[in-house]
């Protein structure tokens, strides 16, 4: 009877090696049936405790480590300034009305985002914009025909 119980428990739990050890101890008379049954009950309760702890840790890891994305760029909105504020800030930094209008139009077209990030403080972009404007101010405009080696194809119908 005890051996049948031991065999059933050990096969279900995958403890065949332990079952053979307990079975040999019973057969040799080294261990009484009552001691073997109490050892099995203790082992089963230990296994159940370990399994419940593993389940708890899995549940904690699934719920406790959800990242807080409320402050990510996914939810941040740009601070869109008035055109007059942009013009005034450009004048304070040594720029012109033409520069301010080009800056405002450029960033209005992209809805005040740069590379997927919202523009929160436009004033930090102005010195670089003025520097680039002055750097390319004397340059001639780009040629209209960027591919002179290509011939225009005319279609006659």
BAFI-3210 file (N, C-alpha, C; in Angstrom, 3 decimals, decimal comma, padded with zeros to 6 digits):
// residues 157
n [1|2|3|4|5|6|7|8|9|10|11|12|13|14|15|16|17|18|19|20|21|22|23|24|25|26|27|28|29|30|31|32|33|34|35|36|37|38|39|40|41|42|43|44|45|46|47|48|49|50|51|52|53|54|55|56|57|58|59|60|61|62|63|64|65|66|67|68|69|70|71|72|73|74|75|76|77|78|79|80|81|82|83|84|85|86|87|88|89|90|91|92|93|94|95|96|97|98|99|100|101|102|103|104|105|106|107|108|109|110|111|112|113|114|115|116|117|118|119|120|121|122|123|124|125|126|127|128|129|130|131|132|133|134|135|136|137|138|139|140|141|142|143|144|145|146|147|148|149|150|151|152|153|154|155|156|157]
n.u [000,827|001,808|003,991|002,756|001,509|003,767|004,999|003,121|003,081|005,766|006,175|004,396|005,459|007,986|010,042|011,539|014,012|014,222|012,102|013,006|015,096|013,736|012,091|013,970|015,041|012,829|012,461|014,821|014,501|015,465|014,029|010,942|007,510|005,797|007,544|008,514|006,170|005,632|007,910|007,447|005,103|006,119|007,998|006,309|004,802|006,869|007,545|005,164|005,162|007,456|006,643|004,463|005,790|007,362|005,359|004,304|006,511|006,698|004,267|004,666|006,852|005,695|003,807|005,014|007,111|006,300|006,967|007,028|005,630|004,597|005,992|007,394|008,407|006,242|003,915|004,423|003,935|004,654|005,835|004,340|005,259|004,190|004,280|005,241|006,731|008,799|010,031|010,883|012,684|014,599|015,582|016,738|018,852|020,458|019,454|017,385|014,201|013,532|014,942|013,658|011,065|011,532|012,470|010,205|008,301|009,530|009,538|006,850|005,835|006,641|005,190|006,334|008,191|011,233|013,019|011,190|010,930|009,370|009,547|010,412|011,647|012,145|014,005|016,571|017,341|017,737|020,356|021,990|020,551|020,809|023,593|023,966|022,437|023,898|026,235|025,574|024,592|025,843|026,128|025,414|022,193|021,075|021,650|019,118|018,832|019,692|020,603|022,252|023,167|021,097|018,599|015,754|012,696|010,504|007,140|005,195|002,004]
n.v [-001,195|001,342|001,500|001,672|004,170|005,754|005,315|006,406|009,123|009,869|009,486|011,300|013,718|013,589|012,443|009,994|008,918|009,523|007,998|005,383|005,318|005,676|003,425|001,345|001,722|001,080|-001,608|-002,731|-002,339|-000,190|002,035|002,995|002,490|004,495|006,642|007,003|007,786|010,200|011,605|011,810|013,371|015,729|016,416|016,800|019,029|020,885|021,058|022,121|024,593|025,768|025,912|027,663|029,974|030,486|031,056|033,386|035,109|035,289|036,556|038,979|039,985|040,403|042,411|044,391|045,624|047,315|049,758|053,308|055,302|057,761|060,139|060,074|060,848|060,167|061,179|063,790|067,212|069,779|073,115|075,690|078,704|082,206|084,066|086,636|086,502|084,851|086,492|088,627|087,294|086,490|088,996|089,833|088,068|088,840|088,432|088,681|089,928|088,440|086,055|085,162|084,747|082,685|080,701|080,326|079,447|077,107|075,400|075,393|073,965|071,398|070,924|071,716|069,774|067,949|065,462|063,600|064,384|066,687|070,250|071,987|074,256|076,754|078,792|077,872|076,853|078,947|080,390|078,547|078,399|081,029|081,139|079,191|080,395|082,735|081,555|080,354|082,467|084,070|082,295|081,057|080,262|076,832|074,946|074,679|072,444|069,545|067,192|067,180|065,421|063,813|063,370|065,100|063,544|063,586|063,153|062,278|062,440]
n.w [000,000|000,925|-000,732|-003,203|-002,983|-002,662|-005,134|-006,923|-006,123|-006,456|-009,189|-010,295|-009,419|-010,393|-008,973|-009,061|-008,396|-005,645|-004,738|-005,202|-003,382|-000,896|-000,995|-000,969|001,576|003,153|002,478|003,441|006,079|007,391|007,808|009,164|008,137|008,949|009,426|006,864|005,499|006,847|006,098|003,371|003,339|004,447|002,501|000,295|001,181|001,327|-001,389|-002,446|-001,137|-002,270|-004,924|-004,740|-003,901|-006,134|-008,022|-006,848|-007,068|-009,867|-010,448|-009,089|-010,491|-012,962|-012,470|-010,865|-012,200|-014,263|-016,574|-016,038|-018,225|-018,416|-018,433|-020,739|-024,154|-025,618|-024,561|-024,047|-024,774|-027,170|-026,444|-027,815|-029,115|-029,463|-032,528|-032,250|-029,897|-030,705|-032,631|-031,003|-029,298|-031,152|-031,960|-029,550|-029,456|-031,523|-034,060|-037,071|-038,368|-040,590|-040,186|-037,882|-038,829|-040,689|-038,965|-037,317|-039,216|-040,135|-037,850|-037,233|-039,323|-038,719|-036,541|-034,166|-033,331|-033,035|-034,461|-033,447|-030,823|-028,619|-028,879|-026,195|-025,189|-027,098|-027,299|-026,869|-029,278|-030,977|-031,082|-032,541|-034,927|-035,880|-036,235|-038,272|-040,263|-040,823|-041,683|-044,104|-045,523|-047,545|-049,590|-052,880|-054,249|-054,489|-057,471|-060,007|-061,676|-060,580|-061,619|-064,221|-066,158|-066,842|-069,243|-070,417|-071,024|-073,670|-074,302|-076,981|-078,165]
ca.u [000,000|002,677|004,823|001,913|001,362|005,076|005,220|002,233|003,532|007,080|006,079|003,724|006,345|009,274|011,028|011,730|015,228|013,884|011,232|013,836|015,851|012,812|011,642|015,044|015,137|011,718|012,720|015,927|014,088|016,168|013,090|009,593|006,531|005,276|008,573|008,539|004,976|005,806|008,918|006,793|004,217|006,972|008,566|005,237|004,492|007,994|007,410|004,052|005,603|008,370|005,872|003,668|006,716|007,734|004,207|004,231|007,581|006,327|003,208|005,263|007,695|004,834|003,073|005,802|008,112|005,760|007,631|006,201|005,887|003,814|006,885|008,136|008,053|004,985|002,814|004,807|003,466|005,568|005,395|004,293|005,278|003,591|005,255|005,842|007,733|009,940|010,698|011,545|013,813|015,618|016,194|017,585|020,037|021,199|018,860|016,528|012,811|013,510|015,388|012,606|009,948|011,960|012,507|008,831|007,663|010,167|009,088|005,391|005,579|006,881|004,369|007,240|008,887|012,529|013,369|010,213|010,859|008,730|010,375|009,884|012,254|012,620|015,083|017,872|017,637|017,951|021,756|022,450|019,854|021,439|024,931|023,823|021,919|025,022|027,221|025,128|023,934|026,485|026,145|024,429|021,185|021,397|021,220|017,804|018,974|020,671|021,056|022,377|023,458|019,837|017,898|014,315|012,007|009,275|006,160|004,349|000,811]
ca.v [000,000|002,514|001,528|002,158|005,611|006,347|005,239|007,375|010,484|010,140|009,576|012,550|014,829|013,422|012,097|008,539|008,592|009,552|006,866|004,178|005,403|005,408|002,047|000,449|001,862|000,333|-003,031|-003,142|-002,192|000,958|003,106|002,466|002,993|005,773|007,664|007,238|008,559|011,572|012,240|012,126|014,509|016,909|016,749|017,351|020,392|021,727|021,262|023,038|025,920|026,297|026,239|028,870|031,104|030,758|031,716|034,743|035,907|035,554|037,555|040,246|040,497|040,855|043,629|045,392|046,260|047,991|051,065|054,511|056,019|058,998|061,266|059,844|061,742|059,748|061,954|065,192|068,128|070,906|074,444|076,452|080,141|083,143|084,564|087,867|086,096|084,338|087,654|089,361|086,487|086,585|090,334|089,849|087,243|089,364|087,971|089,614|089,500|087,407|084,822|084,748|084,200|081,396|079,769|080,034|078,647|075,786|074,574|075,251|072,897|070,100|070,967|071,978|068,547|067,685|064,032|062,908|064,980|068,006|071,414|072,545|075,568|077,123|079,774|077,193|076,539|080,175|080,693|077,665|078,792|082,278|080,782|078,522|081,377|083,596|080,712|080,084|083,652|084,551|081,246|081,146|079,211|075,560|074,947|074,099|071,128|068,802|066,041|067,662|064,319|063,172|064,090|065,145|062,720|064,205|062,199|062,819|061,598]
ca.w [000,000|001,024|-001,928|-004,290|-002,770|-002,966|-006,577|-007,559|-005,801|-007,019|-010,642|-010,619|-009,104|-011,040|-007,957|-009,107|-007,667|-004,222|-004,451|-005,106|-002,123|000,198|-001,121|-000,518|003,038|003,740|002,285|004,322|007,464|007,975|008,077|009,352|007,185|009,468|009,183|005,421|005,156|007,356|005,238|002,098|003,568|004,622|001,195|-000,531|001,631|000,903|-002,834|-002,664|-000,693|-003,282|-006,114|-004,487|-003,884|-007,522|-008,628|-006,308|-007,675|-011,252|-010,448|-008,681|-011,568|-014,047|-012,127|-010,158|-013,037|-015,431|-016,635|-016,014|-019,468|-018,419|-018,686|-021,973|-025,256|-026,216|-024,008|-023,870|-025,812|-027,340|-026,028|-029,071|-028,791|-030,415|-033,503|-031,714|-028,911|-031,470|-033,220|-029,918|-028,842|-032,199|-031,887|-028,347|-029,710|-032,673|-035,307|-037,805|-038,528|-041,624|-039,525|-036,955|-039,601|-041,247|-037,829|-036,906|-040,271|-040,163|-036,725|-037,322|-040,303|-038,057|-035,326|-033,057|-032,941|-033,671|-034,368|-032,608|-029,479|-028,651|-028,526|-024,948|-024,989|-028,434|-027,203|-026,924|-030,680|-031,749|-031,409|-033,613|-036,151|-036,348|-036,717|-039,570|-041,222|-041,216|-042,361|-045,471|-046,044|-048,764|-050,614|-053,952|-054,114|-055,135|-058,879|-060,230|-062,275|-059,790|-062,403|-065,608|-067,076|-067,221|-070,293|-070,262|-072,007|-074,137|-074,764|-078,031|-078,303]
c.u [000,870|003,519|004,029|001,723|002,652|005,319|004,379|002,700|004,832|007,017|005,398|004,656|007,703|010,384|011,254|012,962|014,965|013,007|012,043|014,615|014,938|012,356|012,723|015,224|014,030|012,002|013,831|015,547|014,786|015,210|011,697|008,654|006,000|006,267|008,632|007,355|005,121|006,857|008,315|005,886|005,008|007,534|007,518|004,872|005,619|007,899|006,300|004,420|006,513|007,604|005,039|004,567|007,140|006,603|004,092|005,290|007,266|005,264|003,755|006,089|006,856|004,160|003,957|006,737|007,541|006,356|006,632|006,526|005,121|004,682|007,702|007,675|006,745|003,826|003,156|004,340|004,479|004,963|005,479|004,212|004,513|004,690|005,966|006,927|008,991|010,725|011,480|012,789|014,934|016,329|017,123|018,872|020,814|020,668|017,992|015,099|012,699|013,921|014,287|011,435|010,299|011,977|011,092|008,129|008,224|009,594|007,563|005,037|005,767|006,118|005,213|007,820|010,209|012,873|012,443|010,083|010,226|009,708|009,735|010,417|012,882|013,828|016,464|018,277|018,039|019,420|022,315|021,821|020,495|022,819|024,862|023,324|023,069|026,072|026,846|024,488|024,523|026,498|025,075|023,392|021,595|020,907|019,887|017,887|020,075|021,251|021,198|022,635|022,186|019,142|016,399|013,661|010,705|008,366|005,256|003,170|000,140]
c.v [001,257|002,634|002,030|003,668|006,319|006,377|006,273|008,807|010,786|010,272|010,870|013,734|014,726|013,078|010,586|008,120|008,540|008,359|005,587|004,159|005,073|003,941|001,078|000,531|001,074|-001,166|-003,538|-003,045|-001,039|002,059|002,496|003,112|004,345|006,903|008,016|008,083|009,997|012,319|012,655|013,334|015,799|017,368|017,358|018,773|021,355|022,057|022,268|024,461|026,559|026,713|027,503|030,103|031,486|031,484|033,158|035,637|036,243|036,634|038,931|040,828|040,996|042,179|044,727|046,171|046,860|049,397|052,206|055,331|057,336|060,221|061,083|060,813|061,356|060,636|063,432|066,016|069,269|072,196|075,321|077,943|080,958|083,636|085,812|087,545|085,566|085,508|088,412|088,600|086,514|087,923|090,438|089,061|087,688|088,889|089,024|089,067|088,368|086,045|084,262|084,126|082,834|080,325|079,344|079,141|077,227|074,895|074,450|074,115|071,513|069,991|071,048|070,695|068,487|066,232|063,281|063,445|066,363|069,108|072,059|073,963|075,982|078,050|079,113|076,856|077,775|080,468|079,822|078,017|080,047|081,983|080,139|079,494|082,241|082,810|080,519|081,293|084,097|083,522|081,492|080,042|077,960|075,582|074,224|072,684|070,369|067,620|066,445|066,530|063,584|064,025|064,032|064,355|063,404|063,113|062,866|061,868|061,876]
c.w [000,000|-000,228|-003,125|-004,196|-003,130|-004,468|-007,306|-007,346|-006,513|-008,538|-011,066|-010,440|-009,787|-010,075|-007,922|-008,324|-006,164|-003,840|-004,307|-003,793|-000,933|000,188|-000,633|000,988|003,731|003,649|003,206|005,786|008,149|008,389|008,212|008,335|007,639|009,206|007,704|004,986|005,638|006,528|003,901|002,260|003,721|003,281|000,270|-000,120|001,252|-000,590|-003,119|-002,244|-001,735|-004,535|-005,913|-004,444|-005,296|-008,242|-008,159|-006,932|-009,123|-011,330|-010,071|-009,816|-012,736|-013,729|-011,558|-011,079|-014,314|-015,463|-016,650|-017,254|-019,535|-018,716|-019,960|-023,054|-025,929|-025,768|-023,826|-025,054|-025,946|-026,803|-027,269|-028,735|-029,835|-031,351|-032,976|-030,678|-029,607|-032,062|-032,152|-029,422|-029,870|-032,140|-030,675|-028,554|-030,944|-034,006|-035,944|-037,849|-039,544|-041,042|-038,629|-037,700|-040,193|-040,156|-037,436|-037,931|-040,310|-039,062|-036,648|-038,278|-039,688|-036,741|-034,058|-032,445|-033,689|-033,408|-033,415|-031,204|-029,560|-028,261|-027,306|-024,703|-026,318|-028,376|-027,267|-028,359|-031,490|-032,031|-032,540|-034,951|-036,738|-036,915|-038,091|-040,645|-041,738|-042,005|-043,825|-046,150|-047,384|-049,875|-051,658|-053,754|-054,896|-056,576|-059,033|-060,773|-061,532|-060,551|-063,873|-066,618|-067,515|-068,277|-070,038|-071,375|-072,381|-074,684|-075,792|-078,205|-079,619]
res [x|x|x|x|x|x|x|x|x|x|x|x|x|x|x|x|x|x|x|x|x|x|x|x|x|x|x|x|x|x|x|x|x|x|x|x|x|x|x|x|x|x|x|x|x|x|x|x|x|x|x|x|x|x|x|x|x|x|x|x|x|x|x|x|x|x|x|x|x|x|x|x|x|x|x|x|x|x|x|x|x|x|x|x|x|x|x|x|x|x|x|x|x|x|x|x|x|x|x|x|x|x|x|x|x|x|x|x|x|x|x|x|x|x|x|x|x|x|x|x|x|x|x|x|x|x|x|x|x|x|x|x|x|x|x|x|x|x|x|x|x|x|x|x|x|x|x|x|x|x|x|x|x|x|x|x|x]
***
